[in-house]
């Protein structure tokens, strides 16, 4: 770890894109979900800025100008038109949110700001980068919102995510994570410029559970699980929040010069990048 990393100073401002609670049939549930993100970011030393799909153009412009990092949170399905497909299993589309998050993504990329995608957020960053999705998966989530399905996540050796979560394990290792999603990403769906950082087994074939930028100078990570839910998340994920917030501190860019809290591990093991044609 570099000795000149910035760890103090003003808290970095991290924009959380989310759904307008009043637009949902259960607004209290949406507010509770959003509090999870706010609390975990504050606990890691950040200043969260909630930005929902009913925000005005001025509100968005101000938030994008001030943000030091972007969190694409969980939620409903992306419109499959964004990746050139008709509706075939997608439901609960949020077109206004799609527009908000694409604008936030573009602003973050233009400003070289760190991005973390959670569940829908992983899917969004893959789609915005030119990838696609599997619109429906059977048996990968429970219908009981308070009791998540659980499955193993295999971390790919040499990935940035593996170095963050399990810095002492050069083989990457395995962690058990929650699962709330009915859509997903397979190797053939991964966008150019992204690497597979973790996978899970599924009866219809292996699923991508984590993605990251192929550019070591760019902090872009997506995870399909919900690590903000402490009751069903392994303790290793606390490091992900700390590293993300640390990366968002303005003095710590460009990010490729020193990777906070990441142990330099051999990266000779091959990893799949974008889908092979």
N, C-alpha and C positions, 0 to 999 in steps of 0.2 A: 504494500500500500504506500503510495506516494506521501511524503511528509508535508507537501504543500497543498494537500486537499483542504478545501474550505469546509468546516463542519459547524461553524457558528455563524453569527451575523443574523440579519433579518430572516424570518422564515420564508422559504420560497413559495410563491403563489402558484397553486396547482388548480387548473380548471377541471371540474368534474362535469362532463356532459351527462344529462339524465332526462328522464321523462317528467312532464308536468304532472304532479300528483292529481290535480283536479280533473285531468283528462282520463283517469283510470277509474274503473268500477270500484276499486278499493284504495282510495287515496292514502289512508293511514298506513297500509302496507308499503306503498311506494315511499312515503316519508321515512318509515322505519328502515327500509333498505338503504335509502340515501344517507341516513345517519351512520350506518356502518362504515361507509366510505369516509365521511367527514371525520369520524372519531379515530379511525386507524391512521389517516393522514396527519391529523393533529398530534396524535401520539408519537408519530415519527418525526415531528418537528416542522410540518408544513402549514401553510394557510390555505385551506380549501376555498374555492369559489364555485358554487353550484350554478350551472348554466343549463336551463332546460329549453325544450323546444317551443315554448311560448315567449322566449326572450326577444326583445326588440333588436333591430339592427344596431342601434347605438350601444345597447348593453353587450351585444356580442363583440362589437369592435373594441370596446373598452377592455373587456375580459381578454381578448386575444392579444391586445397590445401589452397588457400587464403580466400575462402568464409566463411562468418559468418552466412549466411542465403541463402535460395533458394526461388526464385519466379518462379513458373511454369505458364507461361502466356497463353493467349488465342491463338486460331489458328484452324487448320483443324482437321479432325477426326483421332483418333488413329486406327491403324490396328486392326480389330476385332480378328485376330489370336492371339493377346496378351491375350485375355480372352476366347480363345477356341471356337470362332464362325466364320462361313463363312460370307462373305460380304452380308448384307441384309439391305441396306439403307445407309451404310457409304459411304462417298465420300470425295474427296480431301485428300487422305491419304498422310501422311508425314513420311515414314519409317525411313529416316535418323534422323528426329527430335525425333521419338519414341526412337531410340537408344540413342541419346544424353540425353534425359530427364530421361530415365531409369538409365543411368550412373550417372547423376546428383543426382537423387533421392537416389540411393545407397550410393553415397558419403555423402550426407547430413544425411542420417540415420546412417551411420557408425560413423560420426563425431558428432552426436547428435545436429545437426543444425536445427533451425526453418525453417519450410516450409509453404509457402502460395501458394495455387493454385487458379487461376482465370479462370473460364469457362472451356476450355479444360484442364486447370491445375487441377481443381477439379476432372474431369473425369480421368486424368492421375494418380493422387495419389490414387484414388479408384482402378483403374486397377492394378497399381504397387503393391498394398496391397493385391491383390487377388480377387477383385470384378469384375463386368461386367457392361455393358452399354445397354441402349435401343438405337438401332442404328438410329432410325428416329422417330421424334415426329411431328405430324401435328399441325399447328396453334400455335406454341410457339415462333415464331420469325417473323419479318417482312422482306420482301425482300429489303426494302429501308435501306441501310446501315447508312444513316444519321438520320433516325427516328426510334429509337428502339421500339420494343414492350415493354409494361410495365405490371407488375403484382405484386400482394402482395407476400411478403415473411413472413411467420409465423415463428418467432424465438421460439425454444423450451425452455421452462423454465429450468433454471439451467445449460444451455449450456455455454461453455466458450464464444462463439460468442455473446450470449444474454447479458452476463455480460459486454462484451466490448462495444457493440452498444447501449444498453439500461440499464445501470447499476442501474438506479433507479426504474426499472420495474421488480419485481420478477416474473411476469407472462410471461416474454419474449416479448410479444407485436408483432406488425406488422409494417413492413416497405414496401415501394413500390420501386421496383427495375427494372432495365432494363433487357432485354432478347434478346440475340443474338444467342442462341444455337438451333440446331435442333436435337441434341442427348441429352440423359439425364440418370439419375439414379433413380430407384425406390427402395423401401425398400428391395425388394428381391435381388437387385444387390449390396448392400453395402458390402464391404470387412470386414472380421474379423478384429477386432482391431480399427474400426472406429465407431463413433456415428453420428446419424443424428442430426444436429444442427438447421435445418430449412427446411421448405417444402413450396410448392405452389400447388394450385389446378390445375388440368388439366382434360380435358374431358375424357381422357383414364385412369384416376386415379391419385392419389397424387404423385407429383414429389419431389425428394430430391433436395433442393437448397443450402444446406450447410452441410459440413461434418467436423468432427474434431477427433483428436486422443482420444481414450478411456483412454490413459495414461495421468494423470494430469501433469506428469513431462516432457511431450513431447509437443512442440508447433507445431502442424500440423493442419492447417485449410484450407478448400477449400470452395469457394463460386462460384455458377454458374453464377452469374451476373458479370458485369464489373465495379467494384467500382473505377477504375482509370479514368472513363469517368465522369468528374465532372458535365457536363450539364444534366445528367440523373441519378444522384446518390444522395440519401438523405445525409444530412450532418453528420449523425451518423457514416458513414463509414470512416470519417477522423480519428476517434479513432482507427479503425482497422489498418490503416497504421502506426500510432504512436506506437501502442502496438507491432506490428510486428517488426518494426525497433528497438524498445527498447529491445525486446526479443533477437534480433540478436547481441546485444552488448556482447562481450565475458564474461565480468564480471557478467552478469545476468544469467548465466547457473550454476547449473541445474534449469530449469524453474519452477519446481513444488514447489520450496521453497517460491516463492513470485510471484504473478501474477500481472504484471504491469497494472495499471489503471483499474483493475477489482475489482468490489465490491463483497464481499462475500455474495452471495445470497443463500437461501435455494435450495438444489438440490434434494429434495425428490421426485419431479415429475418424473415418469418413462420416459425413452427415449429409443427408439429403437436403438439397436446397429446393429451388423451384421445381415444379413438375416437369418430368421429362416428356417431350412431345410424343 
